[in-house]
Amino acid sequence: MSTITPTMGSTGAAHKVRLLLVDVHDISRHSFRQLLDAIGTFEIVGDTGDTTEAMSLAETRCPDVVLMSVRVRGSSGIEMTRRFRAMLPAPKVVILTLYDSPEYIQETARAGANGYVLKEAPIEQLLQAIDTVLQGKTYSSPGLPPLEPLKS
């Protein structure tokens, strides 16, 4: 199902793509964890619905990609995106949401999100988003405006 291959670590050895799941809904996190674990190319380094715990997990477990809902306890997904993208090294951030408004998409782009996937999308779109952002590109679910930061 996935075309994502393990990435090269600092030692030159291949490692699974490290994911952090951030969503206020326990069922959503559990479902994403089960789907992604079954694929075999990912290591889920943590999951939480709380912003303080999410930052702590990101700092200590160094995910390659954060999969995050726009609704999280303690802050907004947009503010959390800014905080994740300010980290060194900065993980890629893929927003998982029910919102398809162009204005909302641009707000997440300005915050530094690398990907924007609708929760109603098939798992293949999420896998494509992860693969795309790991290549240094941006991804938006088909039918949505491109995820491009506005020029100032």
N, CA, C and O of each residue as an XYZ file, in Angstrom:
608
protein
N       0.821     -1.200      0.000
C       0.000      0.000      0.000
C       0.860      1.258      0.000
O       0.564      2.199     -0.736
N       1.928      1.297      0.816
C       2.755      2.484      0.913
C       3.977      2.381      0.018
O       4.582      1.316     -0.106
N       4.337      3.499     -0.606
C       5.575      3.557     -1.370
C       6.656      4.233     -0.562
O       7.759      4.455     -1.063
N       6.361      4.564      0.676
C       7.316      5.251      1.525
C       8.365      4.262      1.983
O       8.046      3.182      2.480
N       9.612      4.640      1.812
C      10.697      3.785      2.236
C      11.359      4.406      3.454
O      11.275      5.617      3.658
N      12.016      3.586      4.264
C      12.710      4.146      5.425
C      13.704      5.224      4.991
O      14.271      5.159      3.900
N      13.906      6.214      5.864
C      14.833      7.295      5.566
C      16.204      6.971      6.148
O      16.339      6.064      6.970
N      17.207      7.707      5.722
C      18.558      7.490      6.213
C      18.780      8.335      7.463
O      18.533      9.541      7.464
N      19.242      7.698      8.505
C      19.538      8.395      9.746
C      20.915      9.036      9.695
O      21.624      8.920      8.696
N      21.294      9.719     10.781
C      22.578     10.415     10.823
C      23.751      9.449     10.756
O      24.852      9.853     10.379
N      23.548      8.192     11.110
C      24.620      7.198     11.051
C      24.714      6.552      9.684
O      25.607      5.739      9.446
N      23.801      6.902      8.772
C      23.788      6.296      7.451
C      22.926      5.052      7.379
O      22.727      4.495      6.299
N      22.410      4.608      8.523
C      21.545      3.425      8.548
C      20.101      3.846      8.297
O      19.680      4.930      8.702
N      19.351      2.980      7.628
C      17.942      3.278      7.353
C      17.134      3.189      8.640
O      17.389      2.335      9.489
N      16.161      4.078      8.772
C      15.237      3.994      9.903
C      13.821      4.264      9.406
O      13.615      4.903      8.374
N      12.861      3.764     10.160
C      11.466      4.003      9.809
C      11.154      5.488      9.966
O      11.787      6.190     10.754
N      10.176      5.947      9.207
C       9.726      7.335      9.310
C       9.059      7.494     10.672
O       8.119      6.774     11.010
N       9.564      8.449     11.440
C       9.089      8.667     12.808
C       7.917      9.652     12.798
O       8.045     10.781     12.323
N       6.772      9.205     13.332
C       5.554     10.015     13.326
C       5.103     10.331     14.742
O       5.194      9.491     15.638
N       4.616     11.548     14.934
C       3.943     11.965     16.159
C       2.510     12.287     15.785
O       2.272     13.083     14.876
N       1.548     11.679     16.474
C       0.127     11.893     16.217
C      -0.436     12.844     17.269
O      -0.300     12.603     18.469
N      -1.068     13.925     16.814
C      -1.639     14.920     17.734
C      -3.077     15.189     17.296
O      -3.324     15.786     16.248
N      -4.011     14.737     18.116
C      -5.437     14.912     17.817
C      -6.195     14.841     19.130
O      -5.913     13.975     19.958
N      -7.145     15.728     19.336
C      -7.905     15.774     20.580
C      -8.781     14.531     20.762
O      -9.161     14.203     21.886
N      -9.101     13.842     19.673
C      -9.978     12.676     19.743
C      -9.173     11.385     19.868
O      -8.407     11.029     18.973
N      -9.355     10.691     20.989
C      -8.642      9.433     21.228
C      -8.900      8.404     20.133
O      -7.979      7.711     19.701
N     -10.134      8.302     19.687
C     -10.484      7.317     18.662
C      -9.742      7.611     17.358
O      -9.271      6.690     16.691
N      -9.640      8.877     16.998
C      -8.906      9.238     15.780
C      -7.443      8.830     15.896
O      -6.894      8.217     14.980
N      -6.806      9.168     17.024
C      -5.394      8.809     17.205
C      -5.207      7.297     17.163
O      -4.286      6.795     16.518
N      -6.081      6.581     17.848
C      -5.981      5.121     17.873
C      -6.144      4.537     16.476
O      -5.407      3.628     16.093
N      -7.100      5.050     15.718
C      -7.338      4.556     14.359
C      -6.149      4.834     13.452
O      -5.718      3.955     12.706
N      -5.613      6.058     13.510
C      -4.445      6.386     12.694
C      -3.256      5.515     13.091
O      -2.515      5.037     12.232
N      -3.078      5.311     14.393
C      -1.961      4.474     14.863
C      -2.081      3.063     14.294
O      -1.102      2.519     13.784
N      -3.262      2.469     14.374
C      -3.450      1.112     13.865
C      -3.183      1.030     12.362
O      -2.490      0.122     11.903
N      -3.726      1.970     11.601
C      -3.518      1.985     10.150
C      -2.039      2.125      9.795
O      -1.520      1.390      8.955
N      -1.373      3.069     10.440
C       0.020      3.356     10.102
C       0.970      2.275     10.610
O       1.952      1.952      9.942
N       0.690      1.714     11.781
C       1.503      0.604     12.294
C       1.457     -0.593     11.348
O       2.467     -1.263     11.133
N       0.284     -0.854     10.788
C       0.104     -2.023      9.914
C       0.914     -1.913      8.623
O       1.230     -2.929      8.005
N       1.247     -0.704      8.215
C       1.985     -0.505      6.966
C       3.434     -0.960      7.104
O       4.003     -1.516      6.165
N       4.036     -0.726      8.276
C       5.371     -1.239      8.541
C       6.532     -0.305      8.249
O       7.666     -0.633      8.598
N       6.302      0.839      7.628
C       7.403      1.756      7.337
C       7.440      2.943      8.300
O       8.239      3.864      8.135
N       6.571      2.909      9.299
C       6.488      4.011     10.250
C       6.777      3.538     11.667
O       6.504      2.396     12.036
N       7.337      4.453     12.445
C       7.473      4.261     13.881
C       6.678      5.383     14.531
O       7.011      6.557     14.371
N       5.631      5.029     15.262
C       4.840      6.036     15.969
C       5.594      6.342     17.267
O       5.670      5.498     18.160
N       6.147      7.547     17.365
C       6.962      7.898     18.529
C       6.138      8.480     19.662
O       6.657      8.710     20.755
N       4.850      8.721     19.409
C       3.971      9.217     20.453
C       2.639      9.637     19.879
O       2.503      9.883     18.681
N       1.642      9.715     20.777
C       0.346     10.261     20.385
C      -0.278     10.937     21.581
O      -0.188     10.445     22.706
N      -0.911     12.069     21.334
C      -1.499     12.868     22.400
C      -2.544     13.813     21.819
O      -2.577     14.059     20.613
N      -3.386     14.333     22.685
C      -4.345     15.361     22.314
C      -4.023     16.673     22.999
O      -4.768     17.644     22.871
N      -2.914     16.708     23.727
C      -2.540     17.842     24.565
C      -1.309     18.554     23.995
O      -0.327     17.905     23.634
N      -1.364     19.884     23.916
C      -0.271     20.633     23.299
C       1.025     20.579     24.104
O       2.106     20.476     23.523
N       0.935     20.647     25.418
C       2.145     20.596     26.238
C       2.846     19.256     26.063
O       4.065     19.201     25.898
N       2.077     18.183     26.099
C       2.660     16.861     25.904
C       3.190     16.708     24.480
O       4.228     16.078     24.274
N       2.498     17.270     23.505
C       2.946     17.182     22.118
C       4.319     17.839     21.948
O       5.192     17.277     21.287
N       4.516     19.009     22.532
C       5.809     19.685     22.428
C       6.897     18.875     23.125
O       8.007     18.748     22.609
N       6.583     18.335     24.284
C       7.553     17.513     25.008
C       7.942     16.276     24.200
O       9.121     15.937     24.101
N       6.944     15.605     23.624
C       7.222     14.428     22.797
C       8.062     14.798     21.576
O       8.981     14.066     21.209
N       7.753     15.919     20.954
C       8.511     16.345     19.773
C       9.965     16.645     20.138
O      10.878     16.308     19.385
N      10.176     17.273     21.286
C      11.536     17.620     21.702
C      12.357     16.392     22.081
O      13.556     16.339     21.805
N      11.730     15.415     22.706
C      12.482     14.252     23.186
C      12.550     13.104     22.187
O      13.487     12.307     22.226
N      11.570     13.008     21.293
C      11.517     11.848     20.388
C      11.790     12.191     18.923
O      11.838     11.297     18.078
N      11.967     13.466     18.620
C      12.387     13.938     17.290
C      11.656     13.277     16.123
O      12.277     12.553     15.345
N      10.350     13.513     15.985
C       9.630     12.925     14.847
C      10.075     13.552     13.532
O      10.492     14.709     13.487
N       9.977     12.764     12.464
C      10.204     13.299     11.122
C       8.989     14.092     10.670
O       9.110     15.118      9.999
N       7.798     13.591     11.056
C       6.533     14.203     10.638
C       5.575     14.222     11.820
O       5.458     13.240     12.553
N       4.891     15.350     12.000
C       3.806     15.464     12.968
C       2.504     15.447     12.178
O       2.293     16.283     11.299
N       1.634     14.496     12.492
C       0.289     14.453     11.919
C      -0.623     15.058     12.965
O      -0.767     14.505     14.056
N      -1.246     16.196     12.646
C      -1.945     16.950     13.684
C      -3.297     17.463     13.224
O      -3.452     17.972     12.114
N      -4.262     17.315     14.101
C      -5.580     17.897     13.899
C      -5.501     19.390     14.190
O      -4.585     19.847     14.872
N      -6.452     20.137     13.677
C      -6.486     21.563     13.996
C      -7.045     21.798     15.398
O      -6.876     22.876     15.968
N      -7.714     20.781     15.951
C      -8.236     20.890     17.318
C      -7.347     20.088     18.260
O      -7.255     18.865     18.160
N      -6.699     20.795     19.173
C      -5.884     20.159     20.196
C      -6.134     20.892     21.514
O      -6.473     22.076     21.519
N      -5.966     20.185     22.623
C      -6.169     20.802     23.936
C      -5.021     21.751     24.272
O      -3.849     21.384     24.186
N      -5.377     22.971     24.656
C      -4.384     23.919     25.134
C      -3.940     24.964     24.127
O      -3.277     25.930     24.505
N      -4.285     24.800     22.857
C      -3.879     25.749     21.819
C      -4.621     25.387     20.537
O      -5.531     24.558     20.549
N      -4.227     26.012     19.443
C      -4.800     25.638     18.141
C      -3.743     24.887     17.338
O      -2.545     25.014     17.592
N      -4.198     24.111     16.377
C      -3.275     23.419     15.499
C      -2.397     24.385     14.730
O      -1.251     24.070     14.409
N      -2.928     25.553     14.434
C      -2.155     26.558     13.698
C      -1.017     27.084     14.569
O       0.120     27.183     14.107
N      -1.310     27.420     15.818
C      -0.256     27.882     16.721
C       0.760     26.773     16.974
O       1.962     27.034     17.027
N       0.289     25.547     17.130
C       1.205     24.412     17.335
C       2.094     24.213     16.110
O       3.269     23.873     16.250
N       1.553     24.418     14.927
C       2.366     24.303     13.711
C       3.525     25.288     13.770
O       4.662     24.926     13.470
N       3.245     26.533     14.156
C       4.319     27.534     14.286
C       5.384     27.059     15.266
O       6.580     27.195     15.009
N       4.949     26.506     16.380
C       5.901     26.052     17.409
C       6.723     24.863     16.927
O       7.932     24.818     17.153
N       6.085     23.904     16.268
C       6.832     22.758     15.739
C       7.847     23.211     14.690
O       8.990     22.754     14.692
N       7.431     24.104     13.798
C       8.307     24.525     12.701
C       9.473     25.384     13.196
O      10.456     25.554     12.475
N       9.382     25.931     14.420
C      10.479     26.714     14.999
C      11.526     25.823     15.672
O      12.604     26.299     16.031
N      11.220     24.554     15.842
C      12.149     23.627     16.486
C      13.329     23.323     15.558
O      13.226     23.452     14.338
N      14.439     22.921     16.156
C      15.598     22.474     15.388
C      15.974     21.068     15.843
O      16.284     20.878     17.019
N      15.956     20.093     14.967
C      15.455     20.177     13.602
C      13.927     20.223     13.600
O      13.276     19.620     14.454
N      13.376     20.931     12.648
C      11.918     21.097     12.572
C      11.288     19.893     11.888
O      11.687     19.521     10.785
N      10.300     19.281     12.548
C       9.586     18.196     11.866
C       8.680     18.766     10.784
O       8.290     19.932     10.845
N       8.354     17.960      9.813
C       7.336     18.332      8.839
C       5.996     18.251      9.565
O       5.830     17.428     10.465
N       5.040     19.095      9.183
C       3.719     19.100      9.813
C       2.661     18.880      8.745
O       2.569     19.627      7.771
N       1.861     17.834      8.950
C       0.723     17.564      8.070
C      -0.538     17.751      8.907
O      -0.729     17.074      9.917
N      -1.385     18.664      8.483
C      -2.647     18.940      9.166
C      -3.696     17.938      8.687
O      -3.864     17.727      7.486
N      -4.397     17.327      9.636
C      -5.520     16.419      9.354
C      -6.777     17.109      9.852
O      -6.881     17.426     11.037
N      -7.729     17.347      8.966
C      -8.864     18.184      9.350
C     -10.131     17.862      8.571
O     -10.104     17.168      7.554
N     -11.232     18.385      9.074
C     -12.513     18.318      8.373
C     -12.775     19.606      7.592
O     -13.705     19.665      6.787
N     -11.948     20.653      7.830
C     -12.172     21.973      7.260
C     -11.521     22.103      5.886
O     -10.329     21.840      5.722
N     -12.331     22.517      4.891
C     -11.800     22.672      3.537
C     -11.865     24.107      3.024
O     -11.803     24.336      1.816
N     -11.989     25.062      3.921
C     -12.074     26.471      3.534
C     -10.710     26.984      3.037
O      -9.695     26.768      3.698
N     -10.681     27.665      1.871
C      -9.415     28.202      1.346
C      -8.715     29.144      2.329
O      -7.487     29.161      2.411
N      -9.497     29.923      3.069
C      -8.902     30.849      4.036
C      -8.179     30.084      5.145
O      -7.091     30.470      5.572
N      -8.788     29.013      5.595
C      -8.180     28.207      6.655
C      -6.915     27.526      6.144
O      -5.919     27.436      6.862
N      -6.957     27.057      4.922
C      -5.789     26.414      4.319
C      -4.632     27.407      4.243
O      -3.496     27.055      4.564
N      -4.900     28.629      3.828
C      -3.846     29.640      3.742
C      -3.305     30.006      5.122
O      -2.112     30.272      5.269
N      -4.173     30.022      6.133
C      -3.709     30.328      7.483
C      -2.732     29.256      7.964
O      -1.724     29.571      8.596
N      -3.031     27.991      7.665
C      -2.099     26.926      8.057
C      -0.807     27.014      7.246
O       0.271     26.716      7.761
N      -0.911     27.422      5.981
C       0.294     27.601      5.159
C       1.186     28.689      5.742
O       2.401     28.514      5.830
N       0.593     29.811      6.141
C       1.375     30.892      6.749
C       2.034     30.441      8.042
O       3.105     30.934      8.394
N       1.410     29.515      8.751
C       1.987     28.996      9.996
C       3.146     28.035      9.736
O       3.920     27.725     10.642
N       3.261     27.562      8.481
C       4.375     26.681      8.139
C       4.012     25.229      7.904
O       4.901     24.385      7.796
N       2.713     24.912      7.820
C       2.318     23.521      7.563
C       2.856     23.063      6.215
O       2.907     23.832      5.255
N       3.251     21.812      6.162
C       3.777     21.230      4.925
C       2.717     20.468      4.146
O       2.825     20.305      2.931
N       1.690     20.004      4.851
C       0.644     19.226      4.207
C      -0.706     19.501      4.837
O      -0.797     19.909      5.995
N      -1.758     19.272      4.056
C      -3.133     19.522      4.501
C      -4.003     18.415      3.920
O      -4.224     18.360      2.711
N      -4.497     17.531      4.788
C      -5.255     16.365      4.348
C      -6.614     16.355      5.040
O      -6.707     16.523      6.256
N      -7.651     16.157      4.258
C      -8.988     16.046      4.833
C      -9.141     14.681      5.502
O      -8.700     13.669      4.958
N      -9.759     14.654      6.671
C      -9.936     13.397      7.406
C     -10.826     12.414      6.670
O     -10.775     11.214      6.938
N     -11.632     12.897      5.757
C     -12.505     11.999      4.990
C     -11.768     11.338      3.827
O     -12.330     10.476      3.152
N     -10.520     11.729      3.586
C      -9.746     11.209      2.457
C      -9.358      9.748      2.694
O      -9.263      9.307      3.840
N      -9.135      9.002      1.617
C      -8.639      7.630      1.773
C      -7.215      7.633      2.327
O      -6.480      8.606      2.157
N      -6.833      6.558      2.981
C      -5.509      6.448      3.598
C      -4.397      6.702      2.585
O      -3.337      7.208      2.952
N      -4.618      6.363      1.328
C      -3.596      6.580      0.304
C      -3.215      8.054      0.184
O      -2.061      8.371     -0.107
N      -4.180      8.964      0.406
C      -3.861     10.390      0.359
C      -2.971     10.789      1.524
O      -2.062     11.602      1.354
N      -3.216     10.235      2.697
C      -2.361     10.529      3.841
C      -0.945     10.019      3.578
O       0.028     10.714      3.868
N      -0.828      8.814      3.033
C       0.489      8.260      2.721
C       1.200      9.114      1.672
O       2.405      9.350      1.769
N       0.453      9.573      0.675
C       1.033     10.441     -0.353
C       1.496     11.753      0.269
O       2.553     12.272     -0.091
N       0.711     12.293      1.203
C       1.086     13.542      1.871
C       2.388     13.360      2.648
O       3.282     14.202      2.569
N       2.496     12.264      3.398
C       3.717     12.015      4.174
C       4.916     11.907      3.233
O       5.952     12.527      3.470
N       4.775     11.131      2.183
C       5.860     10.955      1.214
C       6.244     12.289      0.582
O       7.430     12.588      0.441
N       5.263     13.083      0.206
C       5.511     14.369     -0.455
C       6.244     15.336      0.463
O       7.215     15.966      0.044
N       5.793     15.464      1.718
C       6.450     16.421      2.620
C       7.860     15.960      2.979
O       8.737     16.793      3.207
N       8.093     14.654      3.033
C       9.445     14.159      3.300
C      10.396     14.478      2.145
O      11.612     14.512      2.333
N       9.847     14.710      0.960
C      10.646     15.109     -0.203
C      10.863     16.625     -0.253
O      11.473     17.141     -1.190
N      10.357     17.332      0.766
C      10.544     18.776      0.820
C       9.508     19.572      0.050
O       9.687     20.769     -0.173
N       8.434     18.928     -0.356
C       7.363     19.595     -1.088
C       6.153     19.754     -0.181
O       6.114     19.211      0.922
N       5.156     20.511     -0.661
C       3.905     20.643      0.079
C       2.843     19.765     -0.555
O       2.945     19.376     -1.718
N       1.811     19.456      0.241
C       0.731     18.593     -0.238
C      -0.595     19.123      0.261
O      -0.721     19.505      1.424
N      -1.588     19.147     -0.620
C      -2.983     19.427     -0.263
C      -3.841     18.331     -0.852
O      -3.582     17.862     -1.960
N      -4.868     17.916     -0.116
C      -5.803     16.928     -0.651
C      -6.332     17.399     -1.997
O      -6.533     18.597     -2.197
N      -6.562     16.458     -2.935
C      -7.103     16.835     -4.242
C      -8.385     17.658     -4.101
O      -9.237     17.380     -3.257
N      -8.492     18.672     -4.950
C      -9.667     19.536     -4.935
C      -9.514     20.746     -4.033
O     -10.359     21.641     -4.051
N      -8.433     20.786     -3.234
C      -8.192     21.932     -2.353
C      -7.151     22.839     -2.979
O      -6.354     22.401     -3.809
N      -7.158     24.128     -2.575
C      -6.111     25.035     -3.068
C      -4.730     24.531     -2.648
O      -4.604     23.853     -1.628
N      -3.702     24.853     -3.420
C      -2.341     24.441     -3.032
C      -1.932     25.070     -1.714
O      -2.356     26.179     -1.388
N      -1.121     24.374     -0.972
C      -0.643     24.843      0.321
C       0.646     25.620      0.099
O       1.742     25.064      0.162
N       0.496     26.903     -0.158
C       1.643     27.761     -0.433
C       1.593     28.968      0.474
O       0.578     29.661      0.550
N       2.705     29.219      1.170
C       2.728     30.425      2.018
C       2.538     31.673      1.174
O       3.029     31.755      0.048
N       1.821     32.644      1.725
C       1.618     33.901      1.010
C       2.897     34.714      1.055
O       3.597     34.722      2.067
N       3.201     35.389     -0.026
C       4.375     36.251     -0.083
C       4.028     37.554      0.637
O       2.933     38.098      0.490
N       5.005     38.038      1.426
C       4.733     39.293      2.150
C       5.194     40.488      1.368
O       5.044     41.621      1.826
